[in-house]
Amino acid sequence: MYNDQLPSVDSIVTRIESHPFRPVENGMTVEPTSGEDGLDDFADEDWLVRTLAIRDLIRCGDSAAIIPALDHRSPEVRYLAAAALGILEVESSLDRLHRLLREAPESTVRSQAAISIGQIGHEASIPVLKQQAQADEQRDIPPQCRIAIDHIRRYDGNQSDLREAFERLDESSFGGLRVGDRFPVVELPTVDYGRFSVAEHIGERRVVLLWVFADWCPVCHHEFLDLIERRKQFEELDVAVATVECHDVYRSRVMAGREPKPEYWYSHKFPDLSYGECRWWPHVTDFAGALAARLGLDPLAFAVHSEFVNRPATIIIETDGTIAMSYAGTFWGDRPSVADTFELLSSGSYSYEHPQRRRR
């Protein structure tokens, strides 16, 4: 299906529109058979088509040919074209992205339009984002607009790391890492401008990696608060923990409390999401979901709150560097809780199945 030749934008668009993607309802991917949120089919290729479409659009770099795809009849084409244009920082696409933000029927497309506008980082977009934050009745979109406004004010674009990560993606490595394999020697950037590597802990500590969604996810914030509460317990087990996010640097910093947070529909349930010095573990960025793809965690697998995201996952790595547990979820709430993870580490037995796990 894929080869090393640089495809044209038309061929990429044809590939996208010919794929039978799972339906999205009110910003959430649903299984047609069960009607439940999520994706229970691990052989499903929705994530692969999305990931490689963005990669190939970025590789071809033909922004003049990508921009018309923002008007395509397929919402997936519009979503993926918007994603590529944001990462490429194409200012000439802003008028079309503004229109997409105002007029697209699908909340996933409007959400991505807001994200891409923030990534491009032009101040002329701020009034458009402010207006949509007030006008959009879908609860997922106003926070995305407010995040984009802050992104523009603070960072003015600069998606080079994310762009380069997509350009380097090699599908032959996807899904190649299994339980019992040695974890790869990779470094991931932290939101505090450091680096995190599992290799630094080999021979001394076990490592837990938790792939989370984004700042708009209340489940992820509950996990952060649980980690804060259980700091001493993890330290007593001599376990290193890191949370991982498949976004750009700015969005990851929002999740980790390093940038201002907008009001969300669930904000009243949390007294404070800034964390400050309470966050004792590194929050790292997996650009383009490159590592997630190697581990079978399917970046861009399904929509949660109007954004396509990776499967939630828990990875446990033993002191010898081998993968002891690799658990990928089937919906937004399917993975071991922080308490479950602590119990697994305490027992040394890594057999686990979430009680609400989706099944075909």
C-alpha positions in Angstrom: 0.0 0.0 0.0 2.9 2.4 0.8 6.2 2.8 -0.8 9.3 5.1 -0.8 8.2 7.2 -3.7 6.9 10.6 -2.9 3.2 10.6 -3.6 1.2 13.4 -5.0 -1.4 15.3 -2.9 -4.1 13.9 -5.2 -3.0 10.3 -4.5 -2.9 10.9 -0.8 -6.4 12.4 -0.9 -7.6 9.4 -2.9 -6.1 7.1 -0.3 -7.9 8.9 2.5 -11.3 9.2 0.9 -11.3 5.5 -0.1 -10.7 4.2 3.4 -13.8 3.2 5.5 -13.1 5.1 8.7 -15.1 4.5 11.9 -17.9 7.0 12.4 -17.6 9.9 14.9 -20.6 11.1 16.9 -20.5 14.2 19.0 -16.7 14.3 18.9 -16.3 10.6 19.8 -15.4 7.6 17.6 -18.0 4.9 18.0 -18.1 1.2 17.0 -21.0 0.7 14.6 -21.8 -2.7 16.0 -22.0 -1.8 19.6 -22.5 1.9 19.6 -19.9 2.3 22.3 -17.1 4.9 22.4 -13.7 3.7 21.3 -12.2 1.2 18.9 -12.1 -2.5 19.9 -10.4 -3.7 16.7 -6.6 -3.8 17.0 -6.3 -4.7 13.3 -8.1 -1.5 12.3 -6.0 0.8 10.1 -7.7 4.1 10.7 -4.7 5.3 12.7 -2.3 4.1 10.0 -4.0 5.9 7.2 -4.2 9.1 9.2 -0.6 9.0 10.4 0.9 8.2 7.0 -1.4 10.7 5.2 -0.1 13.5 7.4 3.5 12.2 7.0 3.2 12.1 3.2 1.5 15.5 2.9 4.3 17.0 5.0 7.0 15.2 2.9 5.6 16.4 -0.4 5.4 19.9 1.1 3.1 21.1 -1.8 1.1 23.6 0.3 -0.6 25.1 -2.8 -2.0 21.6 -3.6 -2.9 20.8 0.0 -4.9 24.0 0.7 -7.8 23.1 -1.7 -8.3 19.9 0.2 -9.7 22.0 3.1 -12.9 22.2 0.9 -13.1 18.5 0.2 -16.4 16.7 0.7 -14.7 14.2 3.1 -14.3 15.4 6.7 -11.2 13.1 7.1 -9.5 14.8 4.1 -10.3 18.2 5.6 -9.1 17.1 9.0 -5.8 15.7 7.7 -5.1 18.5 5.3 -5.6 21.0 8.2 -3.3 19.0 10.4 -0.5 19.0 7.8 -0.9 22.7 7.0 -0.6 23.5 10.7 2.6 21.5 11.1 4.0 23.0 7.9 3.0 26.5 9.3 1.5 27.6 6.0 0.3 31.2 6.5 -1.4 31.3 3.1 -3.9 28.6 4.4 -5.2 30.8 7.2 -8.2 32.3 5.4 -9.4 28.7 4.5 -8.7 27.5 8.0 -10.6 30.4 9.5 -13.6 29.5 7.3 -13.2 25.8 8.3 -13.3 26.8 12.0 -16.5 28.8 11.5 -18.3 26.5 9.1 -17.3 22.9 9.2 -20.2 20.7 10.4 -17.9 18.2 12.2 -16.4 19.2 15.6 -13.3 17.1 14.8 -12.6 19.3 11.8 -13.3 22.6 13.7 -11.1 21.4 16.5 -8.2 20.6 14.2 -8.7 24.0 12.4 -8.2 25.7 15.8 -5.1 23.6 16.6 -3.6 24.4 13.2 -4.3 28.1 13.4 -2.5 28.1 16.8 0.5 26.2 15.3 0.8 28.7 12.4 0.9 31.4 15.0 -0.3 34.6 13.3 -1.8 37.4 15.4 -4.4 38.2 12.8 -6.1 34.9 13.7 -6.8 35.9 17.3 -10.1 37.8 16.7 -11.4 34.8 14.6 -10.6 32.4 17.4 -12.1 34.7 20.1 -15.3 34.9 18.1 -15.6 31.2 17.6 -14.8 30.6 21.3 -17.9 32.6 22.0 -20.1 31.2 19.2 -19.4 27.5 19.1 -22.0 25.5 21.0 -20.0 22.2 20.9 -18.2 22.0 24.3 -14.9 20.8 22.8 -14.3 23.8 20.5 -14.1 26.9 22.8 -11.2 25.5 24.8 -9.3 24.6 21.7 -9.8 28.2 20.4 -8.5 29.7 23.7 -5.5 27.4 23.7 -4.8 28.4 20.1 -4.9 32.1 21.2 -2.4 31.6 23.9 -0.2 29.5 21.6 -0.1 32.4 19.2 0.7 34.9 21.8 3.5 32.9 23.4 5.2 30.9 20.6 4.5 32.3 17.1 4.6 28.9 15.4 7.8 26.8 15.3 6.7 23.3 14.5 10.1 22.1 13.3 10.5 19.2 15.8 7.0 17.9 15.0 7.5 18.3 11.3 10.8 16.5 11.3 9.3 13.6 13.4 6.6 13.1 10.8 9.0 13.2 8.0 11.1 10.5 9.6 8.3 8.1 10.3 9.0 4.6 9.0 6.0 2.3 8.8 8.2 -0.8 8.7 8.9 -0.3 12.4 5.3 0.1 13.5 4.0 -2.4 15.9 7.4 -4.1 16.0 8.0 -4.0 19.8 6.4 -6.7 22.0 6.5 -7.9 25.6 9.9 -9.5 26.1 11.6 -7.3 23.6 14.3 -4.8 24.8 13.0 -1.3 24.9 14.7 0.9 22.3 17.3 3.5 23.1 15.4 6.7 22.5 15.4 10.1 24.1 12.2 12.1 24.4 12.0 15.8 25.2 10.3 16.9 28.5 8.0 19.9 28.8 10.6 21.4 31.2 13.2 21.4 28.3 15.1 18.4 29.5 15.4 14.9 28.1 14.1 11.5 29.3 15.5 8.2 28.4 14.6 4.7 29.7 18.2 3.7 29.2 19.3 6.0 32.0 17.5 3.6 34.4 18.5 0.3 33.0 20.1 -1.9 35.7 18.7 0.2 38.5 15.0 0.9 38.3 11.8 -0.3 36.7 10.2 2.3 34.5 6.5 3.0 33.9 5.4 5.0 30.8 1.8 6.2 30.7 0.5 7.4 27.3 -2.1 10.1 28.0 -4.4 12.1 25.7 -4.4 15.9 26.3 -5.3 18.7 28.6 -9.0 18.5 27.7 -9.2 15.0 29.1 -10.5 14.8 32.7 -9.5 11.1 33.0 -5.9 12.2 32.4 -6.0 14.8 35.1 -7.4 12.3 37.5 -4.4 10.1 36.7 -2.0 13.1 37.3 -3.6 13.8 40.7 -3.4 10.1 41.6 0.3 10.1 40.7 0.9 13.1 43.0 -0.9 11.4 45.8 1.1 8.2 45.4 4.5 9.7 45.0 5.9 8.1 48.2 4.6 4.7 47.2 6.3 4.7 43.8 9.5 6.0 45.3 9.5 3.2 47.9 9.2 0.7 45.0 12.1 2.6 43.3 10.1 3.0 40.1 10.6 5.7 37.6 7.4 7.1 36.0 6.9 9.3 33.0 3.7 10.4 31.3 3.8 10.7 27.5 1.8 12.8 25.1 1.7 12.8 21.3 1.4 16.5 20.6 3.7 19.5 19.9 5.7 21.1 22.7 3.1 23.8 23.5 0.1 21.4 23.9 2.2 19.1 26.1 3.2 22.0 28.3 -0.5 22.9 28.7 -1.3 19.3 29.9 1.6 19.5 32.4 0.6 22.8 33.9 3.4 24.8 32.3 1.0 27.0 30.3 -2.3 28.7 31.2 -5.4 26.5 31.0 -8.7 27.6 29.6 -12.1 26.8 31.1 -13.3 23.3 30.2 -16.7 21.7 30.6 -15.3 19.8 33.6 -13.2 22.5 35.2 -15.5 22.9 38.2 -14.5 19.3 39.3 -10.9 20.2 39.8 -9.6 22.8 42.3 -6.3 23.4 40.5 -4.8 21.9 37.3 -1.5 23.9 37.3 0.3 21.2 39.4 3.4 23.4 39.9 6.1 21.5 41.9 3.6 18.8 42.8 4.3 17.0 39.5 7.3 14.9 40.5 7.7 12.9 37.3 8.7 14.0 33.8 6.0 14.7 31.2 7.5 14.0 27.8 6.5 14.5 24.2 6.4 11.7 21.6 6.4 13.8 18.4 4.2 12.3 15.7 3.5 9.3 17.9 6.6 7.8 16.5 7.4 5.7 19.6 3.7 4.9 20.2 3.5 3.5 16.7 6.5 1.2 17.3 4.8 -0.1 20.5 1.4 -0.7 18.9 -0.4 2.1 20.6 -1.9 3.5 17.4 -1.5 7.3 17.4 -4.6 9.0 15.9 -6.6 5.8 16.6 -9.9 7.4 17.5 -11.6 10.6 18.4 -12.0 11.7 22.0 -13.5 15.1 22.6 -13.2 16.0 18.9 -9.5 15.2 18.5 -8.0 12.0 17.2 -5.6 10.5 19.7 -3.5 7.5 20.6 -4.8 4.6 22.5 -4.3 5.1 26.3 -1.5 2.8 27.3 0.6 1.6 30.2 4.1 0.2 29.5 6.2 -1.3 32.2 10.0 -1.9 31.6 12.1 -4.2 33.8 15.5 -3.3 35.2 17.1 -5.3 32.4 15.5 -3.1 29.8 12.9 -5.6 28.6 9.2 -4.8 28.1 7.3 -6.6 30.9 3.9 -5.2 30.2 2.3 -3.4 27.2 -1.4 -2.6 27.7 -3.2 -0.5 25.0 -6.7 0.6 25.7 -9.9 0.2 23.5 -11.6 3.5 24.6 -10.9 6.6 26.6 -11.2 4.9 30.0 -9.5 1.6 29.3 -6.2 1.1 31.1 -4.9 0.2 34.5 -5.6 3.0 37.0 -2.6 4.4 38.9 -3.6 2.3 41.9 -3.8 -0.8 39.6 -0.4 0.0 38.2 1.1 0.3 41.7 -0.4 -3.1 42.6 1.0 -4.7 39.5 4.5 -3.4 40.3 4.2 -4.5 43.9 3.2 -8.1 42.9 5.6 -8.3 40.0 2.8 -10.0 38.1 1.7 -8.0 35.0 -1.4 -9.8 34.0 -4.3 -7.3 33.7 -7.5 -6.7 31.9 -9.7 -3.7 32.4 -13.3 -4.7 33.5 -14.8 -2.5 30.8 -12.5 -3.5 28.0 -14.3 -3.4 24.7 -14.5 -6.7 22.8 -15.5 -7.6 19.3 
